[in-house]
């Protein structure tokens, strides 16, 4: 029997949080607050030092401060941005409600929402707004579009 995890249903808020998890918290604060199974990976990247994975979510921490700088949701996550788009959504279906465009500097199928800085979306096919959304990330570090 599959147990429902309430953290999988939180709202996606650009530059701020996904569900109960807020950007800017310390690594130990997150680990002490997680009551589900997780994996912790140490990275050799100059950008982030630890990655914590739980079902449907990944947390990336800054190399020097160990503060949470990015949250990415993937398959299994049920929460949405503005109650509209989430994992598996097709962006083109919301073109009248949400403005978005291709991030030409991103090679990972990235789309961004000009009215929601600090949030990016990856679809199953590069730059295809008719392909299902596979990843949604929020971060405090964003480009000036």
C-alpha positions in Angstrom: 0.0 0.0 0.0 1.3 3.4 -1.0 1.4 6.0 1.8 0.5 9.6 0.8 3.2 12.2 1.6 1.6 15.6 2.2 4.8 17.4 1.2 4.2 16.3 -2.4 1.2 18.7 -2.7 2.7 22.1 -1.7 2.4 25.2 -3.8 5.3 26.3 -6.0 6.3 29.9 -5.2 9.1 31.4 -7.5 12.2 32.6 -5.6 10.7 31.6 -2.3 9.6 28.0 -1.7 8.0 24.8 -2.7 5.4 23.6 -0.2 6.8 23.8 3.3 10.4 24.1 2.1 11.8 27.6 1.9 14.9 28.7 0.2 17.6 30.0 2.5 17.4 27.4 5.2 20.5 25.6 6.4 21.3 22.0 5.4 21.0 20.7 9.0 17.7 22.5 9.4 16.3 20.6 6.4 17.7 17.3 7.5 16.3 17.7 11.0 12.8 18.5 9.6 12.5 15.7 7.0 10.5 12.8 8.3 10.7 10.7 5.1 13.6 8.7 3.7 16.2 10.8 2.0 19.6 10.5 0.3 22.4 13.0 0.8 25.0 13.4 -1.9 28.1 15.6 -1.6 29.1 17.3 -4.8 32.4 18.6 -6.1 30.7 21.5 -7.9 31.8 25.0 -7.2 28.2 26.1 -7.0 26.7 23.6 -4.6 28.0 21.2 -2.0 25.2 19.0 -0.9 22.1 17.6 -2.7 19.3 16.1 -0.7 16.8 13.9 -2.6 13.4 12.8 -1.3 10.6 11.3 -3.4 9.7 13.9 -6.1 12.1 16.6 -4.8 15.8 17.6 -4.8 17.4 20.3 -2.6 20.6 22.0 -3.6 22.8 23.8 -1.0 25.4 26.6 -1.6 29.0 25.5 -1.5 30.2 28.1 0.9 27.2 28.9 3.1 25.3 25.5 3.1 22.1 27.5 2.6 19.4 26.1 0.4 19.6 27.8 -3.0 17.4 25.7 -5.3 14.5 23.2 -5.0 13.6 21.1 -8.0 10.5 18.9 -8.2 10.0 16.0 -10.6 7.9 12.9 -11.2 5.5 12.2 -8.3 5.2 15.9 -7.2 1.6 17.0 -7.2 1.8 20.6 -6.2 1.3 23.4 -8.7 2.3 27.0 -9.6 -0.7 29.3 -9.2 -2.9 26.1 -9.0 -2.4 25.6 -12.7 0.9 24.0 -13.8 2.8 21.2 -12.3 4.7 18.1 -13.3 3.1 16.5 -16.4 1.3 19.7 -17.4 1.4 21.0 -21.0 2.4 24.7 -21.0 0.7 25.5 -24.2 -2.7 24.7 -22.5 -2.1 27.7 -20.2 -0.7 30.2 -22.7 -3.5 32.7 -22.1 -2.9 32.6 -18.3 0.8 32.3 -17.9 3.6 34.0 -20.0 6.7 31.9 -20.7 9.6 31.7 -23.2 12.5 29.6 -24.1 15.8 30.2 -22.2 18.1 30.3 -25.1 21.2 29.9 -22.8 19.9 26.7 -21.3 20.6 23.4 -23.0 18.2 21.4 -20.8 14.9 22.2 -22.4 14.5 25.2 -20.1 11.6 27.6 -20.2 11.2 30.5 -17.9 8.3 32.7 -16.8 9.2 36.4 -17.2 6.6 37.3 -14.5 8.0 34.7 -12.1 11.7 35.3 -11.8 13.5 32.5 -9.9 11.5 29.7 -11.5 12.3 27.6 -14.5 10.7 24.7 -16.2 12.1 21.7 -18.2 9.9 19.9 -20.7 10.4 16.4 -22.2 11.5 17.9 -25.5 13.9 20.9 -25.9 11.9 24.1 -25.9 8.6 22.4 -26.7 5.7 23.9 -24.9 3.5 21.1 -26.1 5.7 18.5 -24.3 4.9 17.5 -20.7 6.8 19.3 -17.9 9.4 17.0 -16.3 11.1 19.4 -13.8 10.2 22.7 -12.1 12.9 24.5 -10.1 12.8 27.6 -7.9 15.9 29.5 -6.8 17.1 32.8 -5.5 19.8 33.1 -8.1 18.3 34.1 -11.4 19.3 35.9 -14.6 18.1 39.4 -15.3 15.8 38.7 -18.3 
